[in-house]
């Protein structure tokens, strides 16, 4: 199967998405702020459920999303609705966090275009892979589980603009604290983009843990405003201090929840 998502080349971007049941798929292109849809182009079937289109002239940084049409029979698990913008599940960067809105769960024909309510994927070129290094953690060592946002949100030694982020974990005050505890590795609770459970907004609450992921390969912009580079640098700094990093990834459920949940990706 060909590469999915947005592949940036010298001459443009190839967009590709997979669906075994969609009758039509589109890519929506947005302005630089990710607010206004400036083009909607239909992807072409390539076989094996892949739909793709090469768009010349586009470059890294392009904001986009997908749309799909087909049968709308929820009782059969089919929820196609072209009014629902779909965040690319293969995105490695999004332009803003997910925010729950009841309109994201509207049935087909009952709602409006959801593009203003959702992040836009950002077409990006991936950094070069880091050479594999032997793990630092030794059997019998201490693994320290860390909720990234809560761990440094009120820490007086961390600059205010950095509190609650992945970068804050590389601050000398945090590194020294972990070393004093004898930590061999920290396990970061989920740092990929997630959304609040639908019952929380009515209670004035937010999810603190990140166990409702939507975009499995894109970091939550609130936790990593510096993107993948921020995560890489933090891991490198901790490794220099003899502390390994484990990422907690959630694949067994998503922020779309059940049949009453939002349509996001």
C-alpha positions in Angstrom: 0.0 0.0 0.0 1.3 3.5 -0.9 2.2 6.0 1.8 -0.8 7.7 3.4 -1.2 11.2 4.7 0.6 14.3 3.3 3.9 13.6 1.6 5.8 16.8 0.9 8.0 16.8 -2.2 10.0 19.4 -4.1 7.1 20.1 -6.5 4.1 19.9 -4.2 2.3 17.6 -1.8 0.7 14.2 -2.4 -2.4 13.6 -0.2 -3.6 10.1 0.3 -6.2 8.5 2.6 -7.6 5.0 2.9 -11.2 3.9 3.2 -12.7 0.6 2.2 -16.3 2.1 2.1 -16.1 5.7 1.1 -17.6 6.6 -2.3 -15.7 9.9 -2.5 -12.9 11.6 -0.6 -11.6 15.2 -0.7 -8.7 17.2 0.7 -9.7 20.6 2.0 -6.9 23.2 1.9 -6.9 26.1 4.4 -5.3 29.5 4.6 -2.1 30.1 6.6 -4.2 30.6 9.8 -6.1 27.4 9.3 -9.4 29.4 9.5 -10.7 29.6 5.9 -11.1 26.8 3.4 -9.5 28.0 0.2 -9.8 24.8 -1.9 -11.5 21.4 -1.9 -10.1 18.8 -4.3 -11.3 15.3 -4.9 -8.9 12.4 -4.3 -8.8 9.7 -7.0 -9.1 6.0 -6.3 -5.8 4.1 -6.7 -7.0 0.6 -5.6 -6.9 -1.3 -2.3 -9.1 1.5 -0.7 -6.5 4.2 -1.3 -7.6 7.6 -2.7 -4.8 10.1 -3.6 -4.0 13.3 -5.3 -0.8 15.3 -6.0 -1.2 19.0 -5.7 1.6 21.0 -7.4 2.8 24.2 -5.8 2.0 23.4 -2.2 4.8 23.2 0.4 5.5 22.2 4.0 3.3 24.2 6.4 0.1 23.7 4.3 -2.9 23.3 6.6 -5.4 20.7 5.4 -8.0 18.1 6.4 -10.0 15.4 4.7 -13.7 14.9 3.9 -15.5 11.7 3.0 -18.9 10.7 1.6 -20.6 7.4 1.4 -23.4 5.5 3.2 -24.8 7.0 6.4 -26.0 4.0 8.3 -24.8 4.3 11.9 -26.4 1.0 12.8 -23.8 -0.6 10.4 -20.9 1.6 11.7 -21.0 3.9 8.6 -21.0 7.6 9.5 -20.0 9.3 6.2 -20.8 13.0 6.2 -18.9 15.5 4.0 -19.8 18.3 6.4 -17.5 16.7 8.9 -13.9 17.8 8.5 -11.6 14.8 9.3 -8.2 15.4 10.8 -5.6 13.2 8.9 -4.8 10.2 11.2 -1.3 10.2 9.7 -0.7 13.8 10.6 2.6 14.5 12.5 1.6 18.0 13.4 -1.6 19.9 14.1 -2.1 23.6 14.4 -4.1 23.8 17.7 -5.5 21.5 20.4 -8.8 19.6 20.2 -11.7 21.3 22.0 -14.9 19.3 22.6 -18.0 20.8 21.0 -21.4 19.1 20.9 -21.7 20.1 17.2 -19.0 17.7 16.4 -21.5 14.9 17.2 -24.3 16.2 15.1 -26.0 13.6 12.8 -25.8 14.0 9.0 -28.0 16.8 7.8 -28.5 18.2 11.3 -25.3 20.2 11.7 -23.0 22.6 9.8 -19.5 22.4 8.5 -17.2 21.4 11.5 -14.0 22.8 10.0 -14.1 25.9 12.3 -14.2 23.5 15.3 -11.3 21.3 14.6 -7.5 21.5 14.3 -6.0 21.4 10.9 -3.2 19.0 10.0 0.1 20.7 9.0 2.0 19.1 6.1 5.5 18.5 7.4 8.7 16.9 6.4 9.9 14.5 9.1 13.3 15.0 10.7 16.0 12.5 10.0 15.7 9.4 12.2 17.9 9.4 15.3 20.3 6.4 15.4 19.1 3.7 17.8 20.8 3.8 21.2 20.9 1.1 23.8 18.4 1.6 26.6 19.6 3.1 29.8 17.1 1.5 32.1 18.4 -1.5 34.1 16.2 -4.3 35.6 15.2 -3.3 39.1 15.5 0.4 38.4 12.9 3.0 39.2 10.4 4.1 36.6 8.7 7.4 37.4 5.3 8.0 35.8 4.9 11.7 34.8 1.8 13.6 33.8 3.6 16.3 31.7 1.3 19.2 32.3 0.7 18.8 36.0 4.3 17.9 36.9 5.7 21.4 36.3 2.6 23.6 36.0 3.3 25.3 39.4 7.0 24.7 39.7 8.6 28.0 40.8 12.0 27.3 39.2 10.5 26.8 35.7 9.9 29.9 33.6 6.2 30.6 33.3 6.1 30.3 29.5 7.6 26.8 29.8 5.5 25.3 32.7 3.4 22.3 31.8 5.4 21.4 28.7 7.7 18.7 27.6 10.6 21.2 27.4 10.2 21.9 31.2 11.2 18.3 31.9 14.7 19.1 30.7 15.1 22.1 33.1 18.0 21.6 35.5 15.7 21.8 38.5 13.7 18.9 37.2 16.7 16.8 36.1 18.3 17.3 39.5 15.1 16.3 41.3 14.8 13.1 39.3 18.4 12.2 39.9 18.0 12.7 43.7 15.1 10.2 43.6 17.3 7.7 41.8 15.0 7.6 38.7 16.2 5.3 35.9 13.5 6.3 33.5 10.5 8.5 33.3 7.3 7.3 31.7 5.4 10.2 30.1 1.6 9.8 30.2 0.2 10.3 26.7 1.5 13.3 24.9 -0.2 12.9 21.5 -3.2 15.0 20.7 -6.3 14.1 22.6 -9.8 15.6 23.4 -11.8 15.9 26.6 -14.5 13.4 27.4 -17.9 14.8 26.5 -19.2 14.9 30.1 -16.4 17.1 31.4 -17.1 20.6 29.8 -20.5 20.7 31.5 -18.7 20.2 34.8 -16.1 22.9 34.1 -13.4 20.2 34.0 -10.7 19.2 31.6 -9.0 15.8 31.1 -5.6 15.8 32.8 -4.3 12.5 31.5 -4.5 12.4 27.7 -6.1 8.9 27.4 -8.5 10.0 24.7 -6.2 10.3 21.7 -7.3 11.4 18.3 -4.2 12.0 16.2 -1.8 9.2 17.2 1.3 10.6 15.6 0.9 14.3 16.4 2.0 15.8 19.7 -0.5 17.9 21.7 0.4 21.5 21.0 -0.2 22.4 24.6 2.4 20.0 25.8 4.9 20.5 23.0 4.6 23.9 21.4 8.0 23.3 19.9 6.8 20.1 18.2 8.9 17.0 17.6 12.1 19.0 18.1 11.1 19.8 21.6 10.5 16.2 22.5 13.8 15.1 20.9 15.8 17.7 22.8 14.2 16.8 26.1 14.9 13.1 25.6 18.5 13.9 24.7 19.0 16.1 27.8 17.5 13.5 30.1 19.6 10.8 28.5 22.8 12.8 29.1 21.8 12.8 32.8 21.4 9.0 32.7 17.6 9.1 32.7 15.7 7.2 30.0 12.3 8.2 28.6 9.3 5.9 27.9 6.3 7.1 26.0 2.8 5.9 27.0 0.9 5.4 23.7 -2.9 4.5 23.7 -4.2 2.5 20.8 -7.2 0.6 22.4 -9.7 3.5 22.3 -10.0 7.0 20.9 -11.4 10.4 21.8 -14.3 9.7 19.4 -15.7 7.5 22.1 -19.0 5.6 21.4 -21.9 6.2 19.0 -22.8 9.5 20.8 -19.3 10.8 20.5 -17.8 13.4 18.0 -16.6 12.6 14.5 -13.0 13.9 14.3 -10.8 11.8 12.1 
